[in-house]
Amino acid sequence: KNLTPLLLLQGKNKFADQIKQALGGVLLIDEAYQLDPATDPAGKNIVDTLLTAAENHRENLTIILAGYKSEIEESLYAYNSGMSSRFEMIEFPDFNDTQLRRIWDLFHQQREWKVEDDQVSRVAVRRVARRRGCKGFANAREVRTAFETACKRATLRSDMDPTQPTLIMADVIGPKPSRQLLPELDEALRDLEALTGLEAVKREINRTVDLVASNYEREMRGNTVLDVPVNRLMLGNPGTSKLAVAMIYARVVSALGFVS
C-alpha cells in the first residue's frame, strides 16, 4: 500500500495504526524521500516510528522503501545512520537498448500496430535511450509515451489505413523542423529578424535551427544525430536586446520540441 501521500497529513499516530495493520505482511512506502525528516517535524516523527518498527518487528513485518537513490540517501540515510543497517539496498538500473527495444516491440504487437521497417523501431528506441541516465528517466513509461505519440501522429496522416495501422519514420520523429511546417518557429524567427542589428546573434540562433533540421534528415536516413547545445549565456551591455532575444530563443527551442 502506497502511504506516502497521506503520511505527512495523517501523522505519527495514524502511521502507527498502519504499521499494526501491516504486521504479518508487507508495508510499502513509495517516494519515501518526501518524508524529509531533517527539515519536516512530521516527517521526522514518521521516520523515527518507522525505524522503531523495523527494529521491533523484524520477525513479522517486511518494510519496503522506494524512490530515487540520491534523494533516499540525502533525506533518509543522512538523517539516521541506522537506516543502512535496517534496510538492504537493491538498486534498479535503467533498461539498456535491447531491453527498451523489447518493450517497444511488445507495445506495438499487443496493440496490433505494424512498423514500416525495422529502422523505424531502431530510431524510436534510440530517441528514448538518449535520456537514459538523466534524472527522472522513466524507462518503460518513456517507451510507452514515444509509442503513443507516434500512433497519434500516424492517425493524422491522410494515407493511414485504419485496417492495417502502420508506423512510419515521420510518425516517430515528428514533422520536419521547418518554418513552413512549424508556424510557431516561423513567427519566432520573424520576430528575431525584425530586431535591429545583432547579425552574429541571429546567425547563432539560426545555426541551432539548421542543426536540428540536419539531425532530422540524419534520423530519416537512420544515422546517429549530432548533439544540439541549447543552453546559452547571453552577455552584453544594457539596451542590447538580451532579454528580447532570450524570450525569442525560448520560443524557438520550444517550437523545435526541446522544451514545453
Residue pairs with C-beta under 8 A, 6 or more apart in sequence:
1 18
1 22
1 27
1 28
2 28
2 29
2 30
3 15
3 18
3 27
3 28
3 29
4 29
4 30
4 31
4 32
4 34
4 35
6 14
7 14
7 15
7 29
7 35
7 46
8 34
8 35
8 40
8 42
8 43
8 46
11 42
11 45
11 46
12 42
12 45
12 46
12 49
15 46
15 49
15 50
16 49
18 27
19 27
19 49
19 53
19 57
19 61
22 61
23 57
23 60
23 61
24 60
24 61
25 61
25 62
26 61
26 62
26 63
26 64
27 53
27 61
27 62
27 63
27 64
28 64
28 66
29 35
29 50
29 63
29 64
29 65
29 66
30 66
30 67
31 66
31 67
32 65
32 66
32 67
32 72
32 76
33 67
33 68
33 71
33 72
33 74
33 75
33 76
34 43
34 67
35 43
35 46
35 47
35 75
35 76
36 43
36 75
37 43
37 44
37 46
37 47
37 48
37 75
37 76
37 79
37 80
38 44
38 75
38 78
38 79
44 79
47 76
47 79
47 80
50 63
51 80
51 82
51 83
51 86
53 61
53 63
54 61
54 63
54 86
54 87
55 86
63 87
65 72
65 76
65 87
68 135
69 91
70 135
76 83
77 83
77 84
94 132
94 133
94 137
94 139
95 103
95 132
95 139
95 140
97 125
97 126
97 129
100 125
100 128
100 129
100 139
100 143
101 121
101 122
101 125
103 140
103 143
103 144
104 121
104 124
104 125
104 128
104 143
104 146
104 147
105 121
107 143
107 144
107 147
108 114
108 115
108 121
108 147
108 167
111 151
112 165
113 151
113 154
113 165
113 166
113 167
114 164
114 165
114 166
114 167
115 121
115 166
115 167
116 166
116 167
116 168
116 169
119 169
119 222
120 167
120 168
120 169
120 171
120 172
122 222
123 169
123 172
123 173
123 219
123 222
124 146
124 147
124 150
124 167
124 172
125 143
126 224
127 146
127 172
127 173
127 219
128 142
128 143
128 146
131 137
131 142
138 145
146 172
150 167
150 171
150 172
151 165
151 167
151 171
153 170
153 171
153 174
154 160
154 165
154 166
154 167
154 168
154 171
155 162
155 165
157 168
157 170
157 171
160 166
169 219
169 220
170 220
173 216
173 219
173 220
174 257
175 181
175 182
176 213
176 216
177 185
177 209
177 212
177 213
177 216
177 255
177 256
177 257
178 185
178 213
179 185
179 186
179 189
180 186
182 255
182 256
184 251
184 254
184 255
185 209
185 252
185 255
185 256
187 251
188 248
188 251
188 252
188 255
189 205
189 206
189 209
189 252
191 248
191 251
192 202
192 205
192 245
192 248
192 252
193 202
195 202
195 241
195 244
195 245
196 241
198 240
198 241
198 245
201 245
205 245
205 248
205 249
205 252
208 228
208 229
208 230
208 252
208 253
208 256
209 252
209 256
211 226
211 228
212 228
212 256
214 226
215 225
215 226
215 228
218 224
218 225
218 226
219 225
228 258
230 253
230 258
232 246
232 249
234 242
234 245
234 246
235 242
236 242
250 259
253 259
254 260
